[in-house]
């Protein structure tokens, strides 16, 4: 079962990554181009939010089923990365996505909606990219786009 979840978690990251990139680019375009905030924009942001939460749930199931939380020592870089750094950074990124989506709903002005999404989703995207780069450094054999 864990192998299936690992494959799902590994593959689903591309969906999350792609949706976040598209959402950030569209939000920046809407912000700086002073465009209207459309129903399509809202749906894209919600799909990015949902995909990130699905990834979080799969990741948490793996984290607890594989016993990463039980390890008393973070001796090797790979163990430290998966026990502490990966989960912390990804949860922070998903919190930013969630807060950004919620704040954008409360704003009336279209440009302000785009700005809110661009800032919060953009920060989340940066955190995710940094976390992936840290993984490639800490875990031998892992690549940025490689399926693990």
Helices and strands as residue ranges (DSSP letters): H 2-32, H 39-65, G 68-70, H 77-80, I 81-85, H 86-106, H 110-138
